[in-house]
Structures are given as C-alpha cells and as structure tokens.
Amino acid sequence: MRPDALLSVRDLAVRFGGVLAVNNVSFDVRRGEVFTLIGPNGAGKTTVFNLISRIYQPTAGSMVYEGRLLTQQPPHRIAALGIARTFQNIELFEHATVLHNLLIGRHTHRRTGLWSDLLFTPAARRAELEAREKVERVIEFLELQHHRDSLVAGLPYGVRKVVELARALCTEPKLLLLDEPSSGLNVEETDDMAFWIQDIRDDLGITVLMVEHDMALVSKVSDRVLAMNQGEVLALGTPREVQDHPGVIEAYLGCVDDVTSLRRSRG
C-alpha cells in the first residue's frame, strides 16, 4: 500500500454463481485526487463500487481504507468511517424537502440517544443546531438555497442529482464515491457537475472515486483513470494515456456512443 493511498484495493474478485464479475482488480486511490473507473457497460465498474460499499462480499482480494480492512467492517459502519456514495439511479426521499434529505445525511454524526431526542434536552438542541449549521454550509456550497424547502418530488432531475451529492457531502466524507454523476444530465448540467467535482476536491479536500461514461467529463476532472473490461483491468494512467491505450480503444468498439464520446474528449 502506497503511503499516500487513502484506499488500496488488491487482487479484488467476486463471483456470482458461475460468472466472475470482477477478477484480479488492483489499484490505489491517493488522498486528494479524482480517480475514475471507466469501461463499457458490464465492465464491472459499479460492482467494484458495491464491493467497497460492502453491498457485496468479495470472493477474493482485499480493500484497505485508512489502515482498516473493509471486509471486516459491517455495511452500516461504512458511512461512519468517512465513505459516502451517490447512485446512478437517484436514491432520495421524494416526499421530504431538500433540507430534510440533507439532515438525514447527518445521522452518522448524531451522538444523542432516543430519550434525549424525545425530550429535546439541551444536548439534543445543541446537536440539532450543529446539524443545521453543517447542512446550511453544504446548501450554500452547492447553491441550493432556492430549493431548500422544496419537496424533492417536484424538482427537475438535474437538481435532484445535486441534492443527492449534497446529502453525501453532509456526512463529511473523506472518500466520496460518485456512480455516473452525469447520467441523465444535459451538457450544461454536466459542465456544472464537473465544476462541483473539482471544487469538492480542491476546496473541501475530499478524495473522489468516480464511475463515469462521459469521457469529456472524465478528461476534465480526473487525475488518474482505470479502464476495465469484462471485470478486469485494461489500463491505468492519466486520462490521455488511458484513452490512447489500444486495449481501451478496442474495448469501446461496438459501443458507438462511447467511441464518439472518447474521440470527442480527445479533440
């Protein structure tokens, strides 16, 4: 494990029945970088995310986060360790306001007990005020003031994407997992998302691990890229190095949209 690695993955593998979905995948995510997983549909990218999130149990290999073996951590402890995640399909409470969705993201930092909350003791009041202050900072950071009291169900898709990002930030993560953050967004919204990702790294100092298909976005925000295909590693390097790799180009052939995106990002 590199001394500057926040997350170190070694020889990771998972099998579902007779299908080897991820095979012998290794990489380090360095502190303070944007590290992106790319590859055609079915390459195993989201499966890697699900392994890190402890949704799946690996068949083989190890995942070490800040000196802790993640396979020894129960799924409900992952957020408390400082790992937050967004999903390709937005997972929000649609009939709650933006503010209430973000307050839910603060639950890992709650230190008061049931009776203290029910009686709304001074300790509970202090905790509530602290949570509100943290949430308001995130609302200001992502410019969501106009939507603070709006129900999520009535918001445009692009705004809901930002709200889910905001909820993840409310957990105060050290490592942020973004699963296809530009999925379903138009060009302008994708540019805004690139801006937020860069600010999350540069201004908040949060390390980002991302799965993404939009190669223009990948090239704009990524420090390093890992290309996968059929569950295995194809190439690792800078965005330019990976895009020029013959195996990556071959893997994208037959996937017209991805090849077009790949060529456009290369100019």
N, C-alpha and C positions, 0 to 999 in steps of 0.2 A: 504493500500500500504506500503510495506517494505521501510524503509529509504534508503536502498542501491539498490532499484529497479530502473532501467532505464525505463523499460516498465512494466506496470501492466495491466493484462487482467482479467476481472471479468465477469463470467456468460455469456460469449460470445455465441451468437446463430445467425444462418442465415438460412432462409428457401427459397428454390427455388420452387415455386409452392407448390406442396404437399410434397416435400422432405425436411426434416430437415437435412441439410448437416453438420452443426456444432451445438452442443447442450450443453449448460451449461459448457463451457470450461473456466477454470481459471488457471492462472499461473503468476509468476513474473520472469522477466529476470533481473538478477543482473548485475550491472556495472562490466565490465572486465571479464565476463565469456563467455564460449561457451555453449549455451543452444540448445538442439537438439530435434526436433519433429520426432518421428518415428511411424510406423504403416503400415499395409498392404495397397495396392492400394485402393483408395476410402475411406480412413480413415478420410479425412477432413484436412490433413496437409497443402496442398497448398491453400485450401480455407481460412485457418487461415492467411496465408501469404497475400492473396489477400484482406482480411479484414484490416490487418494492413497497407497495401499499399494504401488503400482506393479505390481499384478497385471495391470492393463490399461494400455495405452498410449493417451493421449488423441489424438483426431483433430485437435483444435484447442484453443487456450487455454493458460493457464499456471497453475502451482501453485508458490508461493514459500514456503518454510519457513525461517525464521531467515536470510533473505537468500540461501538456496540454491534453485536451480531444481530441483524434484523430478524433472522429466522427464529431467534429466541424471544422476540417481542410479540405479544398478542396484538391483533389488528387495532383494538381500541386504544392502544398506547402510542400509535404512530404519530398522531397529531400532537400529543404532548411532548414527543421527542423533538418536535420542530420541523416536521414534514407535512406540508399541505398540498392539496391536489384540486385541480378542476377536471371536469369531464367533457368529452366530446359532445355528449348529449347533456344539456344543462340540467343540473340537479339542484333546484331551488324550491322553497315553499311558496307556491304561486299565489296563495290567498293570504299571504302575510306581506307587510310592507318591506321596502328595501332596508329600512333601519332595523326591523326585527330580524330579517335574514342575516344581517351583519352581526347583530348581537349574539345570534346563535353561534357564530364563529368564535366568540369569546369564551365558550363554555369550558375549554380546556384550561383556562386560567382562573376559573372560579374556585375560591377557597372556602366559601361559607357552606354550612350544612343546611339540611332541609328545614329544621326548626328555625334557624336564623333567618332563612329566606321567608318562611311563612309569617314570622313575627316582624319581619323587616327591621331587624335590630340595627344599631349604629354600624356594626361591621358589614351588614348586608347593604346598607345605604352607601357606605364608602365603596364597596365593591361595584355597586351599580353605577355610581358616578365615574369610577375609573374605567369601567367597560364603555360607558357612553363617550368618554373623552377619547379613548383609543379608536372607537368606531368613527367618531367625527373626523379624526385625522385622516382616516382612510377615505372617507367620503370626500374630503377636501382634496386629497392627493389624486383621486381618480375623477374629480369634477362631477360628482353625483349629487350635489346639493339640490338640484332641481327635482330629483327623483326620490329624495329621502323618504317622504311619506306616501309614496305611490305604491299600490299593490303590484307585485311582480307580474301577475297575470295580464295586466294592462300595458306592460312596457314592450317596446319594439325588441326584436330578437337581439340586435346588436347591443342594446343597453343591458339586457339580461346577461349577456356574455361578460360585460364589465362588472355587473353586480356579483356574479359568481367569482370572478377574480378578486373583487373586494372582500368577499366573505373569506376566501382563502388567506388574504393578507391580514385579516383580523385575528388570525391565530398566531400572528407574529412568527412566521416560519423562518428557518434558516435555509431550508431547501424547498423550493416551490416546483411542483410537477404540473406542467401545463399540457393537457391532452388535446391537441389540434385546436389551439386558441383561435385560429382564423376560420375554422369551419363554419360555413353559412354566412360569413360576413362579406359585404361588398368591398370594393377597392379602397374607398375612403375609410371604412371601419377597420380594414386590415392595416392601413397605414397608422391609424390611431393605436391599434393593438401593439404594433411594433414600437411606437413611442412609449407606451406603458411598460413594455417588457424591458426596454433599455433603461428607463427611469427606475424600475424595480431593482435592477442590478446596480446601477450607478449611484442612485440617491439613497436607496434603502439598504444596499449591501447584501441583498438576498441572492443566493445561488439559484439558478433556474435550470431545470431539466425538462426539455420540451419534446413532444412528438408533433411533427408538422409535415404537411404535404406541400404547402405553398413555398416553393423554393426561393421566390423573391423575398419573402419574409425571413426564411432561414438564412439567406445570404446577408440580409441587413442586420440581424440581431445576434447571430451565433458566433461564438468564439471558436468552438470546435463542433464537428459533426461526425456522428457514427451512422454509417449506412448499413442496413440489414436487408436480407432477402431469405425467405424460407426459414426463418428462425436463426440464421447465422450471420456473423459479422462479415461484411464485404470490404469496408474501408473505414479508416478513421483518420481525421486530419482537419485542416481548415475547410471552410465551405468550398473554396476554389479547388483545393486538392481532391476533395471527395467527388465533386461534380465532374472532374476530369478523369476520374478513375474508370478504366474500361469496364470493369465488372459492374459498376454502378450504372453506367450508360446502358449496358446490356440488360440489366435487371429492369430498367424502366421501359425498354422496348416492348411494344404491345399495349402499353398503357398511355394512350395518346395524350390525355390531359396532362399527365405527369411529365412526359417528354417535352411537351410545349412549354410547361412551366419551367422545366430545367433549363431549356435553351434560352427562354426569356430572361431568366435570372443571370445567365452568363453574358447577356448583352449581345 
